[in-house]
Amino acid sequence: MLKVFILVVSSIALIYLFIQLLQAGRQGRFLQTLRDLLIIFLAILMTATIFYLAYLALIKLV
């Protein structure tokens, strides 16, 4: 269930940022938006990793 939630949230964020990237390319802000996309992708990846590690730790405690 957690994996599905992370997948949905990540997909929505990536689709939104891809649309923003296309719009920024037209306005000349391509590199700024690409940087923002990378930061948000890394934040989502780190959040997923933390949840996964907490899940593994919780399983080992039980």
N, CA, C and O of each residue as an XYZ file, in Angstrom:
248
protein
N       0.824     -1.192      0.000
C       0.000      0.000      0.000
C       0.871      1.260      0.000
O       0.578      2.232     -0.697
N       1.932      1.225      0.784
C       2.836      2.371      0.848
C       3.523      2.601     -0.490
O       3.709      3.741     -0.915
N       3.895      1.520     -1.145
C       4.566      1.637     -2.443
C       3.639      2.255     -3.478
O       4.077      3.051     -4.309
N       2.369      1.895     -3.435
C       1.397      2.457     -4.375
C       1.229      3.948     -4.119
O       1.165      4.736     -5.063
N       1.158      4.339     -2.860
C       1.027      5.756     -2.510
C       2.236      6.549     -3.008
O       2.081      7.617     -3.602
N       3.412      6.036     -2.769
C       4.635      6.722     -3.211
C       4.673      6.813     -4.733
O       5.070      7.838     -5.286
N       4.264      5.750     -5.405
C       4.239      5.749     -6.860
C       3.271      6.796     -7.400
O       3.601      7.512     -8.345
N       2.085      6.891     -6.812
C       1.089      7.858     -7.275
C       1.564      9.282     -7.039
O       1.467     10.121     -7.934
N       2.070      9.562     -5.864
C       2.537     10.917     -5.545
C       3.724     11.295     -6.441
O       3.793     12.418     -6.942
N       4.626     10.384     -6.634
C       5.780     10.651     -7.489
C       5.356     10.896     -8.931
O       5.870     11.794     -9.597
N       4.424     10.097     -9.398
C       3.948     10.253    -10.777
C       3.274     11.599    -10.983
O       3.511     12.277    -11.982
N       2.435     11.979    -10.034
C       1.755     13.275    -10.145
C       2.767     14.416    -10.139
O       2.660     15.348    -10.936
N       3.742     14.345     -9.247
C       4.757     15.400     -9.174
C       5.581     15.464    -10.449
O       5.878     16.553    -10.940
N       5.952     14.316    -10.990
C       6.760     14.313    -12.209
C       5.966     14.815    -13.414
O       6.509     15.534    -14.254
N       4.708     14.450    -13.506
C       3.886     14.945    -14.616
C       3.712     16.452    -14.516
O       3.837     17.163    -15.513
N       3.426     16.939    -13.315
C       3.270     18.381    -13.117
C       4.558     19.128    -13.471
O       4.528     20.147    -14.162
N       5.667     18.615    -12.996
C       6.925     19.306    -13.262
C       7.353     19.187    -14.720
O       8.020     20.084    -15.237
N       6.986     18.106    -15.388
C       7.276     17.997    -16.819
C       6.501     19.049    -17.602
O       7.029     19.650    -18.538
N       5.247     19.267    -17.215
C       4.445     20.312    -17.866
C       5.064     21.683    -17.594
O       5.150     22.520    -18.493
N       5.493     21.906    -16.354
C       6.145     23.177    -16.020
C       7.443     23.349    -16.809
O       7.786     24.458    -17.218
N       8.150     22.262    -17.014
C       9.400     22.293    -17.770
C       9.143     22.701    -19.216
O       9.899     23.486    -19.788
N       8.092     22.175    -19.798
C       7.752     22.550    -21.168
C       7.367     24.021    -21.263
O       7.753     24.705    -22.211
N       6.614     24.507    -20.293
C       6.233     25.918    -20.296
C       7.442     26.811    -20.061
O       7.537     27.888    -20.651
N       8.361     26.383    -19.211
C       9.545     27.191    -18.913
C      10.470     27.255    -20.113
O      11.155     28.256    -20.319
N      10.493     26.185    -20.909
C      11.322     26.189    -22.112
C      10.887     27.281    -23.072
O      11.715     27.873    -23.764
N       9.624     27.542    -23.113
C       9.103     28.607    -23.972
C       9.433     29.984    -23.414
O       9.557     30.950    -24.167
N       9.576     30.075    -22.082
C       9.820     31.370    -21.439
C      11.299     31.611    -21.147
O      11.653     32.676    -20.643
N      12.160     30.661    -21.448
C      13.593     30.846    -21.229
C      14.045     30.537    -19.811
O      15.144     30.938    -19.426
N      13.244     29.846    -19.029
C      13.616     29.484    -17.658
C      13.838     27.980    -17.545
O      13.521     27.375    -16.521
N      14.380     27.384    -18.593
C      14.515     25.932    -18.672
C      15.413     25.372    -17.573
O      15.044     24.396    -16.919
N      16.574     25.966    -17.359
C      17.526     25.428    -16.380
C      17.017     25.551    -14.949
O      17.242     24.659    -14.131
N      16.341     26.637    -14.646
C      15.763     26.794    -13.308
C      14.726     25.718    -13.030
O      14.713     25.123    -11.952
N      13.875     25.472    -13.982
C      12.831     24.473    -13.796
C      13.417     23.075    -13.753
O      12.939     22.227    -13.001
N      14.436     22.825    -14.541
C      15.106     21.523    -14.505
C      15.752     21.286    -13.146
O      15.708     20.173    -12.623
N      16.345     22.312    -12.579
C      16.927     22.212    -11.246
C      15.849     21.924    -10.196
O      16.035     21.082     -9.318
N      14.729     22.627    -10.297
C      13.618     22.381     -9.371
C      13.089     20.959     -9.502
O      12.758     20.325     -8.500
N      13.009     20.462    -10.715
C      12.564     19.098    -10.952
C      13.494     18.098    -10.281
O      13.034     17.144     -9.654
N      14.776     18.308    -10.408
C      15.751     17.421     -9.784
C      15.651     17.458     -8.262
O      15.717     16.412     -7.616
N      15.494     18.628     -7.689
C      15.387     18.760     -6.234
C      14.142     18.043     -5.719
O      14.204     17.333     -4.715
N      13.024     18.222     -6.394
C      11.788     17.574     -5.945
C      11.878     16.066     -6.126
O      11.409     15.317     -5.269
N      12.468     15.607     -7.217
C      12.632     14.173     -7.431
C      13.510     13.560     -6.345
O      13.203     12.481     -5.839
N      14.594     14.235     -5.984
C      15.462     13.733     -4.923
C      14.754     13.737     -3.571
O      14.954     12.828     -2.765
N      13.932     14.747     -3.317
C      13.185     14.796     -2.060
C      12.189     13.639     -1.975
O      12.037     13.024     -0.920
N      11.517     13.349     -3.076
C      10.575     12.226     -3.093
C      11.314     10.910     -2.904
O      10.852     10.032     -2.176
N      12.450     10.777     -3.551
C      13.247      9.559     -3.420
C      13.748      9.378     -1.990
O      13.725      8.265     -1.463
N      14.196     10.449     -1.364
C      14.661     10.368      0.020
C      13.509     10.025      0.966
O      13.683      9.240      1.899
N      12.343     10.605      0.729
C      11.182     10.301      1.560
C      10.795      8.836      1.434
O      10.501      8.179      2.432
N      10.794      8.331      0.222
C      10.462      6.925      0.000
C      11.474      6.019      0.683
O      11.102      4.998      1.261
N      12.737      6.379      0.623
C      13.778      5.580      1.267
C      13.613      5.575      2.783
O      13.752      4.531      3.420
N      13.318      6.725      3.355
C      13.126      6.802      4.811
C      11.932      5.964      5.246
O      12.012      5.237      6.236
N      10.822      6.059      4.513
C       9.658      5.242      4.842
C       9.969      3.755      4.706
O       9.535      2.950      5.529
N      10.715      3.393      3.673
C      11.049      1.988      3.471
C      11.940      1.472      4.599
O      11.726      0.368      5.101
N      12.921      2.251      4.994
C      13.792      1.837      6.088
C      13.032      1.745      7.413
O      13.270      0.840      8.213
N      12.131      2.676      7.632
C      11.301      2.613      8.848
C      10.403      1.380      8.816
O      10.192      0.734      9.843
N       9.887      1.062      7.659
C       9.061     -0.138      7.499
C       9.870     -1.397      7.798
O       9.398     -2.295      8.494
N      11.081     -1.456      7.271
C      11.942     -2.625      7.550
C      12.284     -2.730      9.040
O      12.296     -3.825      9.602
N      12.557     -1.600      9.667
C      12.871     -1.608     11.090
C      11.657     -2.042     11.910
O      11.801     -2.753     12.904
N      10.484     -1.625     11.505
C       9.265     -1.995     12.194
C       9.003     -3.498     12.074
O       8.563     -4.134     13.031
N       9.269     -4.047     10.918
C       9.083     -5.493     10.718
C      10.036     -6.294     11.613
O       9.650     -7.313     12.187
N      11.263     -5.829     11.724
C      12.238     -6.552     12.538
C      11.924     -6.487     14.025
O      12.312     -7.381     14.777
N      11.227     -5.441     14.459
C      10.864     -5.307     15.851
C       9.708     -6.238     16.224
O       9.589     -6.662     17.374
N       8.881     -6.541     15.267
C       7.696     -7.369     15.538
C       8.030     -8.790     15.471
O       7.161     -9.639     15.672
